[in-house]
Amino acid sequence: MTQKTLLKGRVLAFDGSPFDVDPTEAAKTHETVLVQDGRIAALGPFAELSQTHPDARVTDYGNHLVMAGFVDPHVHYPQTAMIASWGKRLIDWLNSYTFPEEMKFGDPAYAAEIANRYLDLTASHGTTTMCSFCTIHPESVDAFFTAAQARGQRVVAGKTCMDRNAPDGLRDTAQTAYDQSQALLEKWHGVDRLSYAITPRFSPTSTPEQLEAMGALWAEYPHCLMQTHLCEQTDEIEWVRSLFPNARDYLDTYEQFGLLGKNGLYGHVIHLEERERDRLRDVDAALIHCPTSNTFIGSGLFDMEGLMRQGHRVGLATDTGGGSSFSMLRTMAAAYEIGQLRGTPLHPAQLLWLGTVGSARSLRMEDSIGNIAPGMEADLVVLNLASTPDIAQREATANDLWEAVFPTIMMGDDRAVAEVWIGGNRANT
């Protein structure tokens, strides 16, 4: 039976990139969106759509903003329970907090508990799609995909592969990484709304043999995404240089093993050399900006303006739990603050675009998610732009939509999320 719902409010739809055109002209607002059988069917005036579809249910959100659900292209769902752990640089932080927590994910029950907790938390913040690192345990991948499948979510995930510089019990081998990743890929990729990402954690925790195995796997399944980390901290880069003395740079530790390509997602990318910038642009790889993580762990300031000007494909991510919030609103606020520190503040339209269309583009899913347009999947977030007294008193003086939404970007949290729709159905937020 056909299910039709008319959602009435301020419906935001991007028809261009606010990095390519005047940000104030990159999007239009509509009065109503028609959701039919899990997809966006039409946009337009309420009077017109209600007359054309008299059998549709109507939900009136008043002055709320209806927009595409947030897309988070770089997360670590297994780090949910240890988010906001105090005071370490990257390598110490991994050893002190991350690796001990990830050791627990060989237990299917614990993995399932955290997977469901993570998806509950992110839905409450309006995130409808994410790309997650799991742990070395196949159980962690099964748990995440099972939880997302039950909710009808479009997600990406992969088994994290590490065969050195990690504790006993948290290492695989080049061969088991290949075999288990392939088995999980064959089991889950393309099932319902699930996609697999080949996932070497980063060069320091993989031997050349394992990186070569992951490159071989990607060559066999080039339609899959590949996710990893790159140039996050200066001391990390020095570590990579000592482990790979013959590499031209950090990126070369991936490139020489077949792990550089257009379906690659490279997290952080703060301290890139010119050759690295050029090669990443040449292959049209995705660069993922993780601002709350970069400030929390003291990594540095991402060059959004410079990379965008060079034509890079950029997404915006929380990097849970190095990132200190599950909220994409807080992530946008941090991106704005980093832009200010670099002398290039981001416009509200650019921030919303990065957290939706831009991040969907990084996942090569911009034809399915990240925007509101006919034919796209109906993953939506409804934002109350006056969710708290301090936000409301500022929003009341706004002269246009961008002034109205900016206080919610800077000060909003889960209280701003009035409703979430996943695959055309209300989520239990």
Secondary structure, 3 states (H helix, E strand, C coil): CCCEEEEEEEEEEECCCCCCCCHHHCEEEEEEEEEECCEEEEEECHHHHHHHCCCCEEEEEEEEEEEECEEEEEEEHHHHHHCCCCCCCHHHHHHHHHHHHHHHHHCHHHHHHHHHHHHHHHHHCCEEEEEEECCCCHHHHHHHHHHHHHHCCCEEEECEECCCCCCCCCCCCHHHHHHHHHHHHHHHCCCCCEEEEEEECCHHHCCHHHHHHHHHHHHHCCCCEEEEEECCCHHHHHHHHHHCCCCCCCCHHHHCCCCCCCCEEEEECCCCCHHHHHHHHHHCCEEEECHHHHHHCCCCCCCHHHHHHCCCEEEECCCECCECCCCHHHHHHHHHHHHHHCCCCCCHHHHHHHHHHHHHHHCCCCCCCCCCCCCCECCEEEECCCCCHHHHHHHCCCCCHHHHHHHHHHHCCHHHEEEEEECCEECCC
